[in-house]
Amino acid sequence: MTSATSTALRFAFAGMIAMAVAMGVGRFVYTPILPGMMEELRLTPADAGWIASANYLGYLVGALAAGGGWAHGRERLLMLAGLGASTVLAALMGLTDAMAAFLIIRFLAGLASACVMVFMASIVFSRIAAAGRGDLQAWHFGGVGLGIAISAVMMAVLVTVHAGWAAGWLWSAAISACGFVLVALLANEGPLTDGKAAGEPALPKDRSLMKIIVGYGLFGFGYVVTATFLVAIVRQGGGGRVFEAVVWMAAGLAAFPSTWLWQKIAARIGLHAAYALACLIEVVGVAASVAVGGRTGPLLGGLLLGGTFVAITALGLQAARQQAPRAPRRIFALMTASFGLGQIVGPIAAGLLAQASGDFFLASIAAAAMLVASGAIIWSAAPKSP
């Protein structure tokens, strides 16, 4: 094994752990902890939606800020600061019960996770590119699923010892602290660069690119309803605490290999077609989580959500990068802004719909419709063969 390959492997592993901490735990542990918070703190579905959206607003602001050239040369420091902040903020969530504090903490946690997402990607992908090992991107993105699975195991253990919701946040902080130490040791340098911060050209005024940006925003709305409320849906259906953890673990385990699998599918049928197909498969899961009775619906919902949402995120960014290859940072920021708006509006709309209707059926069907629209719009943006 060459030194470039072993370095790429080490950085890909560091990226996987960083994504597990910042995204799998930092962003998505709210989903399995939420039913306990709703029950013990008497939070309404609308309250839950606002807290989720505060996190996504922080992520949007952080991603847009991180897209600027000011961070050049400081990527590793900012990434570690994001991981450290994610750890501290998880602990703070377990030490308060005030709605205003939840909103502020989750907003800041969103900022932190965006810093890790953007800067760790620049560090890891530069090392992977230098070694010619683009296949290792799947390891990096797989960290989201790994973090979700770890948080599901944690919740299953806490449930069996009858711990309250606050313990979920405090143990999340402990797990995040371990991840922080590993990442700091493994990712010992910043991204490979040619030493100059190059300016990027303006984005092309292209109809296909506009479709991809709009479709990606609709996906942000469509996936986030189930990603936020899936465990609350299980709780409402009386599935039991251990089954809640099982459903969330199914989502995490399905997410871990999903990017690798969907890249293979995209190589066979094309990026845009793979994106549309993944959206349709996720629609089945979103609808099943509320329409299929017993344990089958939520379990199918977890498996199909996990098996698609991380991969769709990656496929959408790839499709946009194809349209604007000379402005990767600008297109990343614009796509993240569109996606971010969708996932900010999603939980608020879903929470209000759930509160008005008494369950998550209408909200989930609205989310499924958004996913269908997203897949159709991006499929229509595929380059036409001559």
N, C-alpha and C positions, 0 to 999 in steps of 0.2 A: 504493500500500500504506500503510495507516495505521501510526502509530508503535506501537500496541498489537499489531498483527499482526506487524510486523518484530521487536518484542521477543519475542513468543511464538515465532517461528521461531528466533531466536537461542538462546533458552532450551531449545527442543526439541532443537536441534543439540547444545547443551552436555550435555543429558540423555542423548542418544544416545552421545556420547563417554564420559561418566561410566559408563554401563551397560556399554559395551564394555570399559572398563578394569577395573571392579570385578567384573562378572559374567562377561562373555565371556572375559576373560583371567584376572582374579583368582580366579574360582571354577572355571572349566571348562578352563583350560589344563592342569590336572592330568591330564585324560583322555588327550591325545596324548603327554604326557611320561611317563605311568605305565608303558607297556611297557618303556621304556629303564631306568627305575628298578628294575622287577621283575627285569630281565635282569642289569643290572650290579651291583645291590646284593643280589641273591638274596632279594628280598621275595616273600613268599607272597601268594596272592590274599586271604587273611585279613588280612595286614598292610596291603595296599592298601585293603581295605574299612574298616579302623580309621582310616587316615589321612583317607580321604574323609569318614567320619562325624564326625571331629574338626572338620573344616571346617564341616559342616552343623550341628553342635552350637553352634559359635561364631556361626553365622548366626542360629540360633534365639534364643540368649541376646541377641544384638545387636538383633534385631528387636523382642523383647519389651521390652528396655530403652528402645529408641528410641520405642516407642509411648506413653511417659509424657509428661506436660506439662512436665517439667523442661527440655526442650530448646527450648522456645518462645523465639524471638529469636536462637537460636544455630545455626540450621539450616545456614547456609552454612559456618560455621566447622567444624562437626562433619562435614559432607559432605566438605570438603577434607581434614580430618584423616584420614577414612576412606580417601580416594584416596591420600594420601601414605603412610599405613600399608600399604596394599595393595602399593604400589611397593616399599617397603623389605622387606616380608615375602617378596615374590617373589624378591628378591635373596638373602635369607637362606636360602631353600630350596636355592639352588644352591651355598651355601657350607658345607653340613653333609651328613653321611651317616648321622646317628644317628636311629634310630626315635623316641626320646623327643622330640628336637628337631623332627622332622617333625610330630608330633602337636600340640605347643605352637604352632608357627608356623602350621599350617593352622587351628587353633582361632582364633587371633588374626586370621588373614586372613578367616575367616568373620564375625567381629565387625565387621571393617572394611567388608566388602562389604554387610552389613546396614545399617550407618550410611549408606552411599552410597545404597543402594536406598530407604530410608525418607525420608531428608532431601532427596535430589535429587528424589524424586517430589513432595514437598510444595512445593518451589521451582518446579519445572517446571509442575505441574498448576495452580498458582494463576495463573501467567502465561497459560497456555493458556485457562483458564476466563475470565479477564478479557478476552481477545480473542475469546471465543466460537469457539475453534478446537479443539474436542475431538478432531478428526481427527488432530491432531499427536501425540496419545498414542502412535500407532503408530510414529512416528519414535523416540520415547523408548525404547519397548520393543524396537524393531529393533536397538538398540545391542548387545543380547546376541548376536544373530546376527552382527553386524559384528565383534565381538571374537573370536568363535569362528573366523570366516573368516580374520581377521588372524593369529590364533595358528596356524591350519593352514598358511598361507603361510610363516610363520616356521619351523615344523617341517619343511616340505618343503625349505626352503633349508638348514637345519641338517643334515638327513639327507644332502643331496647333498655336503656338505663333511665328512661323517663326524664331526660333533660329538657329544659325550656328552650324557647327560640333563641335567647341571648347566647346560650352555649354554642349554637351553630356558628354565630359570628366570631366568637372568641377562638374556637378551634380552627375556623377558617384563617384567622390571623396567624395562629401557630404554624399551620401548614404553609402559609404564604412566606413566613419568616425562613423556614427551611429551604423553600424554593429560591428565595432571594440569595441566600448564602451559596447555593449550588451555581446559580447563574453568574454571580460575581466571580466565582473561581473559574468557571468554564469559559465565559465570554470575557477574556482578559484584555481584549483590544477592541477598538472601534471599527467602523467599516473601512475596507480598502478603497482608497481614492487616488486620483492623479494629482492631488494637492491643491486643486483650484475649484472654487464653487462656481460652476458654470450656470449662466442664466438659461432659462428654457424659453423656447418660442411660444407665441400665443397658440391656443388650441384651435384646430381647424373648425370652420363653420360648416359642419357636416350633418346632414339629416340623420344618418345612421348613428352617429355619435350622440345626437340629441335623444334618439329613441332609447339608446342604451342607458343614458343618464336617468331618463324618466322611468324606464322599466325597473331600474335598480332601486329607485325610491319606493316604488310600489312593492317591491320585494321586502324592503325594510319594514313596511307596515304589515305585510302578509305573514312573515315568519315570526315577528316579535310577539304577536298575541299568544300563540301557543308556547313560545319560548319563555314568556313571562308567567303565564297562568296555568300551564299544564298540571303542575302538582296541586294547585288550588282546585282544578277541575276534578282531579282524583279525590281530593278531600271532600268536595261537595257530593261526589257520587258514593261516599262511604267506603272507599277502597281499603282503608286501614293504613297506618303509618309506615309499616314495613313495605307495603306495596307501593306507596308513594316513592320511597327510595329506590325500589326496583325499577319503576317507570323511568326515573331520572337517570339511573345507571344505564338502562337500555339506550337512552338518548346519547349518553357519553360514549359508550362502547361502539355504537353505530357511527358516531362522528369521527372516532379516531382514524379508521382507515378510509374514510369517505373521500377525502381529497385525492388520494392515490387512485381509488377506484374510478372516480368521475373523470380524472385526467385520461385514463385509459379509454373510457367511453367517448370523451371529446376527441381523442386522436382518431377514433373510428368513424364517428358521425358528424364531427364538426363542433366547434365551441358553442355556437348559438343554439344548435339543435339539442346539445347536451344540457345547456342551461334550461331550455324550455321543458325538456323531459324531466329534469330534476324538480322543476316547479310543479309539474303535474303529479309527480310521486308525492311531493310534500303536501299537495292539496288533499290527497287521499288520507294522509295521516292527520292533518288538521281537522278534516270533516269527521274522521273515525273517532277522534278523541272525544267528541260530543254527541255523535249520532249512533255509535255502536255501543250497545249496553254492556254491563258487566266489566270484567277486567280486560277484555280483548281490545276495546276501543282505545283506552288510554295507553295500553302497551304498544299497540300499533302506531298510535300518535307519537310516542317517544322514539320508537325505532325509526320511523320514516322522517321525523324532524331531524334526529341526529344524523341519519344517513344522507341528508341533503343540504342542510342550511350552511354549514361551513364551506362545502364544496361549491354551492351556488355563489357564495360571496367571492370565492377565488375565481370562478369562471367569469363572473360579471366584470371583475377588475381586469382579467386577461383580455376579454372582448374589447373593453375600452382602451386598453394599452395598445392593442392592434391598430386602433383608429388614430392614436396620437403617440407614436413610438418615441418621438423626440421630446415629449413633455411629460415624462412619467410622474413627476411629483405633482404637477398641476392637475393632471387627470385623476390621480389618486385623491387629491383634496376635493375636487368637484364631485367625484363619485361618492366619497364619504359624506359630503354635505347632503347629497340627494338621499342616500341610504339613511343618514342620521335624521333627516326631517321625517322620513317615513316611520322610523322606529320611535320617534318622539310622539308623533300623533297617534300611533297604533295603540299603546297601552292606555292613553287617556281615553280615546274613543271606546276601547274595549271595556275599560272599567266603568265608564258611564252607561254603556249598553247593558253590561252585566247587572249593574245596580238597578237600572230601570226594569229589566226583564226578569231578574231573579236568578239567572244562570248565565253560563258562557256560550250558549248555543248560537245566538244571533251574532255575537262578536266573532266567534270562530268561523261562521259561514261568510261573514264580511271579509275576514282575513283570507279565506280560501278563494274568494272572488278576486281579491287583489293579486294573489299568486298566479291565478289563471291569466289575468291581464298582463302581469309582468313577463311571464313566459312567452305570451303571444307577441308582445311588443318587441322583445329582444330577438325572438325568432325571425320577426319580420325585418330586423336590421342586418341580417346575415348578408354578406356580399353575394350578389347574384352571379352565377357562373355564366360565362359568355356563350 
